Amino acid sequence: MPEDNFSHEEKNKSMALVSSILFVAAFIILVYIFFTQFILNTSLPDLREGHKDEGYCQMVKLYLDTNGKEGWRDYRGIYYKDCLK
């Protein structure tokens, strides 16, 4: 019976190493995408102009931009649905 250059155990170890490296690379890519899309991009989308509630929308945006120090809370619950582009 001819002997292989690598035993089955060595082949399994190398396959495990390759799959581990690919898993870590995929995880790093997903973390990068998460941070660039959700954490670093903290600016809110632009408001729709000419909206029937434009004044209300501007006051809610001011509230969000100033962390609640100025403007109004979204007490009508329409800001994200109706005010943003």
VEXMIMI-549800 format. One line per 10 residues: number of its first residue (from 0); their letters; for each residue y, z, x of N, C-alpha, C. Coordinates in nm, 3 decimals. Layout:
BEGIN
NUM	a	Y/Z/X/Y/Z/X/Y/Z/X; ...
This chain:
BEGIN
0	mpednfshee	-0.117/0.000/0.084/0.000/0.000/0.000/0.124/0.000/0.089; 0.211/-0.102/0.073/0.328/-0.108/0.160/0.431/-0.002/0.121; 0.493/0.056/0.220/0.595/0.158/0.195/0.732/0.091/0.181; 0.808/0.134/0.082/0.944/0.085/0.064/1.035/0.152/0.167; 1.148/0.087/0.192/1.244/0.148/0.284/1.303/0.276/0.225; 1.316/0.280/0.094/1.369/0.399/0.028/1.264/0.451/-0.069; 1.250/0.579/-0.072/1.158/0.638/-0.169/1.224/0.642/-0.307; 1.146/0.667/-0.409/1.200/0.673/-0.545/1.303/0.785/-0.557; 1.280/0.893/-0.488/1.373/1.005/-0.494/1.509/0.967/-0.436; 1.509/0.894/-0.325/1.635/0.850/-0.264/1.707/0.751/-0.354
10	knksmalvss	1.633/0.663/-0.421/1.695/0.567/-0.513/1.759/0.640/-0.631; 1.690/0.742/-0.682/1.746/0.819/-0.793/1.872/0.895/-0.751; 1.872/0.948/-0.630/1.991/1.019/-0.580/2.109/0.924/-0.567; 2.085/0.804/-0.517/2.195/0.709/-0.499/2.248/0.661/-0.635; 2.158/0.641/-0.732/2.202/0.602/-0.866/2.283/0.715/-0.931; 2.243/0.838/-0.911/2.315/0.953/-0.966/2.454/0.962/-0.903; 2.463/0.936/-0.774/2.592/0.940/-0.705/2.685/0.832/-0.758; 2.634/0.711/-0.775/2.715/0.600/-0.826/2.762/0.630/-0.968; 2.674/0.677/-1.052/2.714/0.707/-1.191/2.814/0.822/-1.195; 2.801/0.919/-1.107/2.897/1.030/-1.102/3.035/0.980/-1.061
20	ilfvaafiil	3.039/0.893/-0.963/3.167/0.837/-0.918/3.232/0.755/-1.029; 3.154/0.676/-1.101/3.209/0.597/-1.211/3.260/0.687/-1.324; 3.189/0.795/-1.352/3.233/0.888/-1.455/3.365/0.953/-1.417; 3.377/0.998/-1.294/3.500/1.061/-1.247/3.615/0.961/-1.251; 3.591/0.837/-1.211/3.696/0.735/-1.214/3.741/0.709/-1.358; 3.648/0.699/-1.451/3.684/0.677/-1.591/3.764/0.795/-1.646; 3.725/0.916/-1.610/3.797/1.035/-1.655/3.940/1.036/-1.602; 3.958/1.001/-1.476/4.092/0.997/-1.417/4.178/0.893/-1.487; 4.121/0.778/-1.517/4.196/0.673/-1.586/4.237/0.720/-1.725; 4.148/0.785/-1.798/4.182/0.834/-1.931/4.290/0.942/-1.926
30	vyifftqfil	4.284/1.030/-1.829/4.387/1.133/-1.815/4.522/1.068/-1.784; 4.523/0.968/-1.698/4.646/0.896/-1.664/4.705/0.831/-1.789; 4.623/0.763/-1.867/4.671/0.698/-1.989/4.727/0.801/-2.087; 4.658/0.912/-2.102/4.705/1.018/-2.192/4.842/1.068/-2.151; 4.860/1.099/-2.022/4.987/1.153/-1.976/5.100/1.052/-1.987; 5.074/0.926/-1.955/5.182/0.827/-1.962/5.219/0.794/-2.106; 5.126/0.800/-2.198/5.155/0.764/-2.336/5.208/0.880/-2.418; 5.158/1.000/-2.397/5.190/1.110/-2.487/5.273/1.221/-2.424; 5.256/1.247/-2.299/5.327/1.358/-2.238/5.460/1.313/-2.178; 5.460/1.206/-2.100/5.582/1.161/-2.035/5.675/1.086/-2.129
40	ntslpdlreg	5.623/1.027/-2.235/5.702/0.951/-2.330/5.743/1.042/-2.445; 5.842/1.128/-2.419/5.882/1.226/-2.519/5.995/1.176/-2.607; 6.051/1.060/-2.578/6.161/1.011/-2.660/6.108/0.963/-2.795; 6.185/0.988/-2.896/6.146/0.948/-3.030/6.183/0.802/-3.052; 6.113/0.734/-3.139/6.148/0.595/-3.169/6.286/0.585/-3.232; 6.342/0.466/-3.229/6.475/0.444/-3.286/6.471/0.455/-3.438; 6.586/0.493/-3.492/6.598/0.503/-3.638/6.618/0.365/-3.698; 6.572/0.350/-3.820/6.599/0.227/-3.895/6.744/0.230/-3.940; 6.813/0.118/-3.924/6.952/0.111/-3.967/6.959/0.056/-4.109; 7.062/0.098/-4.183/7.081/0.050/-4.318/6.986/0.112/-4.419
50	hkdegycqmv	6.916/0.214/-4.379/6.822/0.283/-4.467/6.901/0.362/-4.569; 6.849/0.374/-4.691/6.922/0.446/-4.796/6.945/0.592/-4.761; 6.862/0.647/-4.676/6.877/0.787/-4.633/6.920/0.794/-4.487; 7.003/0.701/-4.443/7.038/0.694/-4.302/7.106/0.822/-4.252; 7.195/0.879/-4.333/7.263/1.003/-4.293/7.163/1.118/-4.276; 7.072/1.129/-4.371/6.967/1.232/-4.362/6.884/1.211/-4.236; 6.846/1.086/-4.210/6.762/1.055/-4.094/6.835/1.091/-3.964; 6.965/1.064/-3.957/7.041/1.097/-3.837/7.047/1.247/-3.815; 7.061/1.322/-3.922/7.067/1.468/-3.908/6.932/1.526/-3.865; 6.823/1.470/-3.915/6.690/1.517/-3.874/6.666/1.481/-3.728
60	klyldtngke	6.708/1.360/-3.686/6.693/1.320/-3.546/6.773/1.414/-3.456; 6.894/1.450/-3.498/6.975/1.544/-3.422/6.904/1.679/-3.411; 6.842/1.722/-3.519/6.766/1.848/-3.518/6.652/1.842/-3.416; 6.581/1.731/-3.414/6.468/1.717/-3.321/6.515/1.705/-3.177; 6.625/1.632/-3.156/6.677/1.613/-3.021/6.731/1.742/-2.960; 6.784/1.831/-3.043/6.844/1.955/-2.993/6.752/2.076/-3.010; 6.625/2.051/-3.038/6.527/2.160/-3.057/6.572/2.258/-3.164; 6.629/2.206/-3.274/6.664/2.289/-3.387/6.798/2.358/-3.381; 6.878/2.331/-3.279/7.008/2.397/-3.268/7.113/2.333/-3.358; 7.098/2.203/-3.384/7.192/2.130/-3.470/7.112/2.040/-3.563
70	gwrdyrgiyy	7.176/1.996/-3.670/7.111/1.904/-3.762/7.027/1.976/-3.866; 6.941/1.898/-3.933/6.858/1.952/-4.041/6.711/1.937/-4.009; 6.632/2.033/-4.057/6.486/2.015/-4.054/6.450/1.905/-4.152; 6.334/1.847/-4.137/6.289/1.742/-4.229/6.234/1.808/-4.355; 6.325/1.866/-4.434/6.282/1.939/-4.552/6.229/1.847/-4.662; 6.262/1.717/-4.657/6.210/1.623/-4.756/6.079/1.559/-4.710; 6.045/1.574/-4.583/5.918/1.521/-4.533/5.910/1.370/-4.525; 6.025/1.302/-4.506/6.025/1.156/-4.503/6.059/1.099/-4.367; 6.093/1.184/-4.271/6.145/1.133/-4.143/6.048/1.038/-4.074; 5.926/1.081/-4.049/5.832/0.997/-3.974/5.784/0.878/-4.056
80	kdclk	5.786/0.890/-4.188/5.737/0.783/-4.273/5.845/0.679/-4.299; 5.967/0.721/-4.328/6.070/0.630/-4.373/6.183/0.604/-4.275; 6.209/0.695/-4.183/6.327/0.683/-4.099/6.307/0.606/-3.969; 6.185/0.603/-3.919/6.160/0.543/-3.787/6.120/0.397/-3.802; 6.155/0.319/-3.700/6.118/0.177/-3.699/5.970/0.158/-3.684
